[in-house]
Amino acid sequence: MDSKLARAAEDPLVKQDENLQLEQDVIVPLAASRKVYVHETTDFWRQMKTAAYVPFTPLISSSLTDSSAVTASSLYLSRYHRTAPSLLCKTNSSIIQPCYIDPSATIAPSAKIGPNVAIGPFVNIGEGVRVKDAIIMEGSTLERHACVINSIVGSNCSIGPWARVDGIPEPEQDTKEISVTVLATEVSLAAETLVRSCIVLPNVSS
């Protein structure tokens, strides 16, 4: 920021504000001073386009994430499935890999989980629940026959019986439209409620 302000004082074409642009205000000065380096990787990568972007790790973050996080989660889970399957849950008739389920979570035998699902500590999933392409955070409860697809459920949420929380897969091209559904912390959905492709703020009950 100091270097940007200094350039703005010398160059009238440089706008004086408190915004930093990665390409103009960070990379260009680093390249000019020969302090920037290149790291080549053969692994997957993902551009951080949205402000709330948080890559998923098995130690599920309690921070609110966004649509990029669902895709990032699936990339990590797929890699672990190939390279370190012991980090994921064991496959059975109710689980379609890749999935990460915290050991403290409770999953009913008739629930169907996966693929690309991450379930945090002390989550309770009831009979007949369907979860696919989703992140379920700590302490949340999905009651019987609820459905969560292409969504993020924040911590300590409650989703009632036969409720449905879903979105659409994140689009390949940039768009301002909301794709996945995000429930913030401590959201409660009544039975048979439908929430689709939107963001629900904390402590909301329906």
SEVOZA-308018 format. One record per residue (C-alpha): residue number from 1; chain; x, y, z. Coordinates in pm, 1 decimal. Layout:
BEGIN
SITE     k   c         c1         c2         c3
SITE   NUM   A          X          Y          Z
...
This chain:
BEGIN
SITE     k   c         c1         c2         c3
SITE     1   A        0.0        0.0        0.0
SITE     2   A      284.8      240.5       80.9
SITE     3   A      442.7      181.3     -258.1
SITE     4   A      109.6      245.1     -431.3
SITE     5   A       65.9      573.9     -248.0
SITE     6   A      419.0      673.5     -341.3
SITE     7   A      353.5      597.0     -710.1
SITE     8   A       26.3      789.6     -694.8
SITE     9   A      210.6     1093.5     -562.7
SITE    10   A      453.9     1078.5     -856.3
SITE    11   A      217.5      972.0    -1134.4
SITE    12   A     -112.1     1164.0    -1179.4
SITE    13   A     -256.5      870.5    -1376.8
SITE    14   A     -243.5      643.7    -1069.3
SITE    15   A     -568.8      670.3     -876.8
SITE    16   A     -529.2      738.2     -506.0
SITE    17   A     -747.3      497.8     -310.6
SITE    18   A     -714.5      217.6      -54.7
SITE    19   A     -788.7      -63.7     -299.3
SITE    20   A     -513.8     -306.6     -395.4
SITE    21   A     -515.6     -487.7     -729.4
SITE    22   A     -308.3     -803.6     -735.4
SITE    23   A     -177.7     -766.7    -1089.9
SITE    24   A     -102.7     -393.4    -1082.3
SITE    25   A      -16.4     -318.4     -720.8
SITE    26   A      153.1     -640.0     -608.9
SITE    27   A      288.1     -850.4     -895.5
SITE    28   A      424.6     -566.9    -1113.4
SITE    29   A      632.4     -403.4     -834.6
SITE    30   A      761.6     -744.6     -720.9
SITE    31   A      862.3     -835.6    -1075.7
SITE    32   A     1031.4     -498.5    -1124.4
SITE    33   A     1236.5     -552.1     -808.4
SITE    34   A     1317.0     -913.6     -905.1
SITE    35   A     1148.0    -1045.2     -590.6
SITE    36   A      883.8    -1260.6     -756.9
SITE    37   A      934.4    -1627.9     -840.4
SITE    38   A      746.7    -1900.7    -1025.4
SITE    39   A      643.1    -2230.0     -869.1
SITE    40   A      541.7    -2498.3    -1117.3
SITE    41   A      292.1    -2757.5     -999.9
SITE    42   A      142.7    -3063.4    -1161.5
SITE    43   A     -139.8    -3066.7     -907.4
SITE    44   A     -477.3    -2902.1     -957.2
SITE    45   A     -520.7    -2532.5     -891.4
SITE    46   A     -815.6    -2300.7     -866.8
SITE    47   A     -841.9    -1927.2     -910.5
SITE    48   A     -966.8    -1738.8     -602.9
SITE    49   A    -1238.5    -1531.6     -769.8
SITE    50   A    -1478.1    -1471.9     -482.7
SITE    51   A    -1408.3    -1294.6     -155.8
SITE    52   A    -1535.6    -1572.3       70.4
SITE    53   A    -1328.2    -1841.9      -99.0
SITE    54   A    -1189.2    -2090.8      153.3
SITE    55   A    -1032.0    -2417.7       34.7
SITE    56   A    -1161.1    -2723.2      220.4
SITE    57   A     -932.8    -2935.5      435.9
SITE    58   A    -1033.1    -3235.5      648.4
SITE    59   A    -1017.7    -3006.8      952.7
SITE    60   A    -1339.2    -2844.8      838.5
SITE    61   A    -1327.5    -2469.3      887.0
SITE    62   A    -1607.2    -2298.5     1075.6
SITE    63   A    -1572.2    -1995.6      846.4
SITE    64   A    -1854.9    -1938.0      603.3
SITE    65   A    -1755.9    -2047.9      257.8
SITE    66   A    -1906.2    -1998.1      -85.0
SITE    67   A    -1965.2    -2174.2     -414.1
SITE    68   A    -1592.3    -2195.7     -489.6
SITE    69   A    -1548.4    -2395.1     -170.4
SITE    70   A    -1782.1    -2671.5     -290.3
SITE    71   A    -1574.0    -2716.6     -603.9
SITE    72   A    -1247.3    -2689.5     -408.9
SITE    73   A    -1374.2    -2949.4     -164.0
SITE    74   A    -1449.9    -3193.9     -445.1
SITE    75   A    -1100.0    -3142.8     -588.5
SITE    76   A     -935.0    -3213.3     -253.6
SITE    77   A    -1156.8    -3513.9     -186.3
SITE    78   A    -1080.8    -3659.9     -529.0
SITE    79   A     -708.9    -3617.7     -468.8
SITE    80   A     -728.2    -3782.0     -125.7
SITE    81   A     -930.1    -4064.8     -278.3
SITE    82   A     -640.3    -4133.6     -516.6
SITE    83   A     -340.6    -4057.9     -295.9
SITE    84   A     -448.4    -4102.2       68.2
SITE    85   A     -778.4    -4293.5       90.9
SITE    86   A     -718.7    -4358.8      460.8
SITE    87   A     -808.1    -3992.3      525.2
SITE    88   A    -1159.2    -4053.7      392.0
SITE    89   A    -1441.4    -4259.9      540.4
SITE    90   A    -1481.5    -4626.6      455.9
SITE    91   A    -1705.2    -4714.8      164.2
SITE    92   A    -2030.3    -4899.3      230.2
SITE    93   A    -2374.8    -4925.9       72.4
SITE    94   A    -2469.1    -4580.5      204.6
SITE    95   A    -2155.0    -4392.2       98.4
SITE    96   A    -2042.5    -4300.0     -251.7
SITE    97   A    -1679.2    -4191.5     -255.1
SITE    98   A    -1509.7    -3954.1     -221.3
SITE    99   A    -1643.7    -3848.1      117.7
SITE   100   A    -1497.6    -3721.4      442.1
SITE   101   A    -1702.8    -3785.7      755.7
SITE   102   A    -1574.3    -3680.5     1096.7
SITE   103   A    -1565.3    -3977.9     1336.0
SITE   104   A    -1792.7    -3795.1     1581.8
SITE   105   A    -2071.9    -3752.9     1324.8
SITE   106   A    -2380.1    -3977.9     1343.3
SITE   107   A    -2513.5    -4112.4     1013.1
SITE   108   A    -2833.8    -4319.9      992.5
SITE   109   A    -2791.4    -4650.1      804.8
SITE   110   A    -3054.7    -4557.6      544.1
SITE   111   A    -2898.8    -4219.8      459.1
SITE   112   A    -2720.4    -4183.9      124.5
SITE   113   A    -2400.5    -3977.1      132.8
SITE   114   A    -2180.1    -3872.9     -158.7
SITE   115   A    -2008.5    -3820.1     -380.1
SITE   116   A    -1803.7    -3509.8     -291.0
SITE   117   A    -1934.3    -3462.0       62.2
SITE   118   A    -1752.0    -3329.5      369.4
SITE   119   A    -1923.2    -3372.4      706.7
SITE   120   A    -1788.9    -3202.5     1019.3
SITE   121   A    -1783.2    -3295.3     1388.1
SITE   122   A    -2101.9    -3386.7     1576.8
SITE   123   A    -2325.8    -3367.2     1271.6
SITE   124   A    -2642.7    -3575.9     1300.5
SITE   125   A    -2792.9    -3716.2      979.3
SITE   126   A    -3127.3    -3892.0     1005.7
SITE   127   A    -3301.0    -4175.3      823.8
SITE   128   A    -3340.5    -4146.2      447.7
SITE   129   A    -3137.3    -3824.9      417.3
SITE   130   A    -2961.9    -3756.1       84.0
SITE   131   A    -2641.9    -3548.2       76.2
SITE   132   A    -2442.6    -3488.4     -243.1
SITE   133   A    -2178.1    -3229.5     -347.2
SITE   134   A    -2204.9    -3052.5      -13.5
SITE   135   A    -2024.2    -2937.2      298.9
SITE   136   A    -2200.5    -2988.8      632.8
SITE   137   A    -2034.2    -2809.0      922.3
SITE   138   A    -2006.9    -2881.4     1291.7
SITE   139   A    -2312.0    -2955.3     1502.1
SITE   140   A    -2574.2    -2943.1     1227.1
SITE   141   A    -2874.0    -3177.2     1213.9
SITE   142   A    -3044.1    -3309.6      901.2
SITE   143   A    -3370.8    -3473.3      999.3
SITE   144   A    -3531.1    -3769.3      822.1
SITE   145   A    -3560.1    -3758.2      443.9
SITE   146   A    -3402.1    -3413.2      414.6
SITE   147   A    -3201.4    -3348.4       98.8
SITE   148   A    -2887.1    -3132.1       62.8
SITE   149   A    -2727.8    -3101.0     -282.5
SITE   150   A    -2474.3    -2846.1     -413.1
SITE   151   A    -2490.1    -2659.9      -84.5
SITE   152   A    -2299.4    -2552.0      224.3
SITE   153   A    -2466.6    -2593.0      562.3
SITE   154   A    -2306.1    -2382.7      835.2
SITE   155   A    -2247.9    -2488.2     1192.7
SITE   156   A    -2536.3    -2567.0     1429.5
SITE   157   A    -2804.9    -2559.4     1160.4
SITE   158   A    -3123.5    -2763.6     1174.4
SITE   159   A    -3291.7    -2890.8      858.1
SITE   160   A    -3637.3    -3032.9      916.8
SITE   161   A    -3794.1    -3353.0      781.3
SITE   162   A    -3840.6    -3363.2      403.1
SITE   163   A    -3678.5    -3019.3      366.2
SITE   164   A    -3465.4    -2962.8       56.9
SITE   165   A    -3158.6    -2739.5       30.5
SITE   166   A    -3005.2    -2735.0     -315.5
SITE   167   A    -2827.5    -2529.6     -576.8
SITE   168   A    -2677.0    -2578.5     -917.7
SITE   169   A    -2314.5    -2675.7     -983.7
SITE   170   A    -2078.7    -2379.3     -994.2
SITE   171   A    -2068.8    -2247.1    -1353.0
SITE   172   A    -1745.6    -2273.5    -1549.3
SITE   173   A    -1757.6    -1908.1    -1655.3
SITE   174   A    -1776.5    -1601.8    -1433.1
SITE   175   A    -2126.1    -1504.5    -1326.8
SITE   176   A    -2280.4    -1281.5    -1062.5
SITE   177   A    -2567.6    -1521.6    -1006.7
SITE   178   A    -2567.9    -1735.1     -693.1
SITE   179   A    -2523.6    -2101.6     -780.9
SITE   180   A    -2496.8    -2308.5     -464.1
SITE   181   A    -2706.2    -2253.7     -153.4
SITE   182   A    -2527.2    -2137.0      160.4
SITE   183   A    -2684.6    -2159.2      505.3
SITE   184   A    -2496.0    -1951.6      762.0
SITE   185   A    -2464.3    -2054.9     1127.4
SITE   186   A    -2766.5    -2152.8     1337.2
SITE   187   A    -3022.4    -2153.0     1057.0
SITE   188   A    -3338.3    -2357.3     1118.1
SITE   189   A    -3557.2    -2483.9      834.8
SITE   190   A    -3904.5    -2617.9      904.1
SITE   191   A    -4032.2    -2944.6      761.6
SITE   192   A    -4085.7    -2956.0      381.5
SITE   193   A    -3908.3    -2622.0      326.6
SITE   194   A    -3734.0    -2563.4       -7.7
SITE   195   A    -3427.0    -2336.1      -27.6
SITE   196   A    -3263.1    -2305.4     -369.8
SITE   197   A    -2958.5    -2111.9     -497.2
SITE   198   A    -2946.1    -1841.8     -231.5
SITE   199   A    -2760.3    -1731.2       78.9
SITE   200   A    -2941.1    -1751.9      414.3
SITE   201   A    -2807.8    -1522.4      687.2
SITE   202   A    -2727.0    -1644.0     1042.2
SITE   203   A    -2994.4    -1717.4     1301.3
SITE   204   A    -3281.2    -1734.6     1053.5
SITE   205   A    -3577.5    -1964.7     1117.2
SITE   206   A    -3841.2    -2058.5      862.7
